[in-house]
Amino acid sequence: MNVRRLIPTTALAGAVTLGLVTLSACSGTSDAAGKGSGGKLDVVASFYPMQYLAEQIGGGHVAVDTLTKPGVEPHDLELKPKQIGELGEADVIVYLKGIQPAVDEAIAQAGVANTVDAAALTELEDHGTSSGHDHAAEEADHDHASEAGADPHIWLDPVKYAEVAKGVGAAFEKADPDHAADYRKNTDALLKKLGALNTEFANGLKNTTTRTFITTHSAFGYLAERYGLEQEGITGIDPESEPSPARVKELQDIARKDKVSTVFFETLASDKTAKTLANDTGLQTDVLDPLEGITDTSKGADYIQVMQSNLAALQKALGAK
């Protein structure tokens, strides 16, 4: 993720707006669900983490359309005029502001009223740098980012993701009060799944040989903090940028000192940097999926399964006992 694309937010929301659940002007009325496809609530999700919440919470009462199709890098998404026009017809739009500038702009053009800001549902933190990170390069790439450099990857922490899920559930209840009981029930079921996933991670990563992992995409700051790990990003927030020679040497030293065995790369970005570093240091490579999209090559069919695959990869790399 390129920090240049992160959009500053108001002082109310803190450093970066995590996400918004935007409701149409009919959100307070009981006939909202009747306006959609086959009587269902029409929901537009910006990319996979928002889609998963909408589908799990909405169940059979919603028709979910995703702006970012499988295999598309979310940050580079460009919308067609037809998609922009259809946004205004949605009953609910679920998106993460600051991740996809094209989506933010389209929603502004759509003029959809009655927004519920999910940024207040969880605390955002700065994970843009790791210990010893190339601060000069970070600052140069930070011109349009929020002052605090807040990390938007909250969905990779099951606890924070659950906090956002509660807000999405409440928004669906408001948009379609006739089915509020079902949305509440589905939200509770999802919260149990995420709670169980959190327990799996906590127990699975409790005892390991090392607590440090190296990744091309610094997307796992919240996950690392939650489970007492140390994320060392090769290039910081942007998975496509090249590390400085000084950073490469630093990572080689960290790998030796902290007994790191593996360099992780992600599914939707190039693995060139990870493989180069791994070859230079004699390390292995593996996938740690930031879950910005699900494809046929993903190690799992949905959020829970891919996160469990991430846990297995971390356990192997960290020497879990």
N, C-alpha and C positions, 0 to 999 in steps of 0.2 A: 504493500500500500504506500502510495506516495504521499508524504505529509503535505506536500504543496497543495494537495486537493482537499485537505481538511479545511472546513470552513469555520471561521470564528463564530462564536455564539454570544448571546447576551450575558450580562453579569448574573442574571437570575439563574441561568442554567449551568453556571460554573464555567469550566474551561471549554468543553465541547458538548454540543447537543448530542446525546447518545442516540435518541431515536424519537420518532413521533408516531402517534397513532392518530390519524386524521379522520374525522367523521364528517360526512356530508351534512348539508343543512337540515336534512330530515332526521338527523340522529336522535332527536328527542322524541320522535313519534313512533307509535306502535305499528304503523304500516310500512316501516322501513324495509322489512324483510320481503314484503310483497313487490317491491320495485325491481328486484334482481332477477337472475336467471331461474326460471321455474319456481318463483316464489322464494328463492334463497337470497341471502345477504351477499351482494357482490363485493368481494374483497380483492384489492390489488396489493400484492406484496412486492417490495423492491428487489429482494434477493433471498437466497435460501433460508438463512436464519429467521427472517421474518415470515417466510412462507410456512415453515415448520410450525411456528407458534399459531399462525392463523388456522392451519389445517387441524392441528391437535385440539385447539380450543373451540373452533367453529363446528367441527364434526360435519354431520349431515345437513346442517342449517346454512352452510356457506358454500359459495362457489369461488375458489381462489384462483386468481390469475397472477403469474409471476413475471415481472418485467425482465429479469435476468434469466435467460434460458440456460439449461445445463451446459457446462463447458465454457461458458462466457466469463471472462474475467470481470467481476462486478464493477471495478473502478473505471473501466474503459467503456462502459455501456453508453451507447447513443440511442436515443429514442426516435422512432418514426412519428411523423405528424399524426397518424391514425392513433397510435398509442397515447400520445399527449391528449388528443381529443377525448379518448375513452376514459382517461383518468377522471375527468369531471363528472362522469356518469356513475362512478363507483359509490357504493354505500360506505365503504371503509377503505382507507389506504393505510397500510402498515409499512413504514420505511425507517431507515436509519439515516438521519440527516448528517451531511458532511462526508459520507462515504462515496456517494455517487452524485456529482454536481449536476449531471443531466436530469436526474430524477428530482433533485431539489428544485431546479429551475422549472421543470414541467409541472410540478405540484403548485408552484407559485402561479404559473400561468392558468392552471385549471381553476383557481379561485375557490378551492374547497374550504368551506368554513368549519367552525367548531373543532378545533384541534385539542388533543389531549397530549401533553408533552411527557413522554416516558423518561426523559432525562432526570426527572426528580425521583424516579423509582429506584435508582441505584447510584452509588458514588463512583465518579470517574477518577482515574488516577493517571499519573505520568509514567508510562513504561517505555517511552521513546528511546531511552538510552539504557545501556547496561553498564556494568562496572568496567571502566577503562575504554568506553566507547569513544569513537573519533568525534569529539564534540565540535570541532571546527566544521567537519562535513555535515554534522547534524544541524548546526546553526545555518549553514548555507542553504540547506534544503528545507528550511523552516519558515520561509518568508511569509507564507499565507496561512500558517498553522496557528492554532490558538496559543496564547502566551504560555500556558502551562503545559502544552504538548500532550494533552489528555489522550489516552489510548481508547479507541472505540471498540476494541475486540471483546466486548463484555460477554458475548455468547459462549466463549470458550471457558468460562467459569460457570459451572452449573448453578451455583448459588446466586450469582448476579443475573443469570439468564432467567432463573425462577422469579426474581423480583420483577423483571420486565414482563414475564408471562402473566403475572397478576394484573398488571396495568392493561395489557391487551384484553384479558378476560373482562375486566370492568368496562372497557370501551365497547366490547361486543354487547354486553348487557344493556348498555345505554342506547346503542344503535338499534337493537332488536329486543326490546323488553319482553315480548311475548315468549321468547325462548331463553330468558335470563337464567332460569334454573338449570337448563342443560349446559349453558356456557359455564356456569359456576361449577357444575359437576365435572365437566371436561377439564377445567382449569385445575381443580383439585387433583384429578387423576394425573395430569401432566406434572404438577408439583411433586407428587409422590415418585414419579419416574426420575425426575431430576434430583430429588433427594437421595434416591437409591444410587444414582450415578455418582453423586458427590461422595457417598460412603465407599463405593468401589474404588474411587481414586484415592481417597484418604487412606484406606487400608492397604491398597495395592502399592502405594508409594511411601509407606511409613518407614520401611527399612531398606535402604539401598546402599550400594558401594560408593556412589557419588551422587551429589545433588545438582550437578551442573549439566546442562545440555546446550548444544550449539545448533542454531537454526538459521536458515537464510532469511526467513521472514519473522521479524520480531512481533509476532501476533499473540504470543503465549504468556504475556506478562501477568495477566490476571490469574491464569492457571498456575503459573509458577509461584506466585505469591500465596495463592490459596493452599498449596500443598507443600510449601517450604522448599521449593526448588529455585535454582538460579538459571535464568535464561541468558544466554550469550548470543546476540544477533550478529550475523556476519555483516549485514548492511543496514541494520536498523529497521525502520518501519517499511521502507520500500524494498520489496523482494527482487526487483529487477536491477537495482543499482550495483555498481562494482565497489568492493571494499578497497580501502587504501592499503598500500604495502605494510604500513605500520600496524593496521588493524589485523592483517593476516598473520604477521609475526606475533602479535599479542595473543591471538586465538591459538596459535601453535603452542605458546607458552602455557596458556590456560589449560589446553587439552592434556599436556604432560603433567602439570601440577595437580589438576583435579581428576586425573584418571578418566578422561572423557573417551568413549569408544566410538561414538557415532556423530556424524553431521547430518542433520535433518533438512530435507527440502520439502516443498509443497507440491500439490498436484497441478495447479493452474499457472504456475510460473516456471521459468527455466531452472533446471537442476545443474547448470554449468558451474556456477560459483561453488556450490556445495561439493561437487565432484572434484573440482580443482583443489580445494582446500583439503579434502579427504585424501587425495592422492599425495599431496605434499606432506601430509602428517601421518600417513599410514592408517587412517581411520576408515570405518565403514560408513555407508550412507543408508538412509531409510526415509520413509515418508512420515511427516507429522502434518496432518491435514487441518488447515485453518477453517474448514467447513464453510467457505464462502459460496460453494456450489457443490451439488452432487452429480456425478456422472457414472457411466457404466464401469469406469475403472476405480471408483471410490471403494474403499475397504469397508463397505456397509451400505445398507439401503436407506438409512435415515440418520438423523442427528445422533440418536443414542448409540446406534451400531458403530458409526464412524468414531465417535468419542471413545467407545470401548476399544476400538482398534488403536487409537492414539495412546490409550492407557497401556495396552500390550506392548506397543513400540517403545514407550518410555520405560516400562519395567525392564525390557530386554537391554536397552541402551544404558540404563542407570545401574544395572545389576541388582534388581530387586530380590530380596530374600524371602 
